[in-house]
Amino acid sequence: MEALEFVKKLKERVIENDNKVYQNLLATTIEAKDPIWQGILPTYKNMNKDQQAAFLQFLRMIQVNTLSHILGVLDGSTTLSENDVNFILKTEEKDELINGDLQDIFLGMEEM
């Protein structure tokens, strides 16, 4: 798997698909057992359509920022601590590094 394909699949699964799941859950859940969902459901239901859309965009922004940070850690451009180790990301099919530009690839996709 090439870096571009890896990032595309991550973006689709982690951001696009999960955002649709959150949107569906917020729109269709009547009663929640989880305390976090119990707290947000009434707030979301009381929002008008524009506010709900803005809230969902805010969730997406959090997802994008989180994935970007993770990719930055894998690339080595973001550190976890002072004495960080460098990560090597390869696939079983090829003995080639796919990390190094993952964050840049992802952020480039987001700008489009």
N, C-alpha and C positions, 0 to 999 in steps of 0.2 A: 504494500500500500504506500503510495506516495504521500508526501506532506499535504498537498492540496486536497486530495481525496479524504485524508484523515480529518482535516479541519472541516471540510464540507459536511462529513458525517457527524462530527461532534456538534456542529452548529445546528444541523437539522434535528438531531435527537435531543440535545441538552437545552436548546433555546426554543426552536420553532415548535416541536412536538410538546414539550413540557408546558410551554406558554399556552398552547391550546387546551391542554389538560386543566391547567389552573382556571382558564377562562370558563371552561365547561363546568367545572366544579363550583365555581363562584355563582354561575348562572342557574345551576340546577339543584344544588344542595339545599335542602329544607332545614335539616337539623344535623348538627355536627357533634361528635363526641370529643374530638381533639380540642383542647382549650384555646389554641391559637385560632383554629377555624371558628370556634364559638365566638371569639372576639371580633374577627374580621367580617364574618357573614352579615351581621346586622348593619355594619358600617357600609359595606359594599352594596347591599340591597337598598339602602337609603340614598345612594348616589344617583344622580341623573345619568343618562347615557354618556354624555360628554365626560363627566367625572369618572365613570367606570372605565371608559376608554383610556383616559389619562392614567388611572391607577394601573391598568394592564400594561401600558407603555412603561410605567415606572418599574413594574416587576420585570419586564423584559430588559430594561436598562441594568438592573441589578444582576440579572442572569448574564448579560453580555460582559459586564465588568468582572464578574467572578470568573467566567471562563477565560477572559483575557489574562487575568492574573495567574491562573493556573498554567496557561500556555507560556506565559512569561517565566514562570518557575521552571518549566520543562526546558525552555530555550536557554535559561541561564541569565536572562536580562532582569529578572526579579529574584531577589534572594529571600529565603525564609529566616535566616539568621546570619550572624557574623561569619561563622565558619561553615558556610554552605558547601555542599558537594555539588558537582556537576552531574546532570542526568544525561543518560544516553538512551535514546528512544529508537528502537529498531523493530522491524517486523520479523517474523520467522521466515518469510519468503525470501527476503533480501538481507544482506549484511551491510546495509547502508543506513546511515543516520537519517531520521526524518525530522528530528527537532533541530532548532537553531533559528528558524524563521516562522514558526507556527503562529506566534502572536501577531507578527506583521501580516501574514496571510489572512488571519482571522479579521484583524482590524480593517484590512483592505476590503474584505467582503462586506463588512458592516457599513463602509462608506458608500457602497454602490447603491 
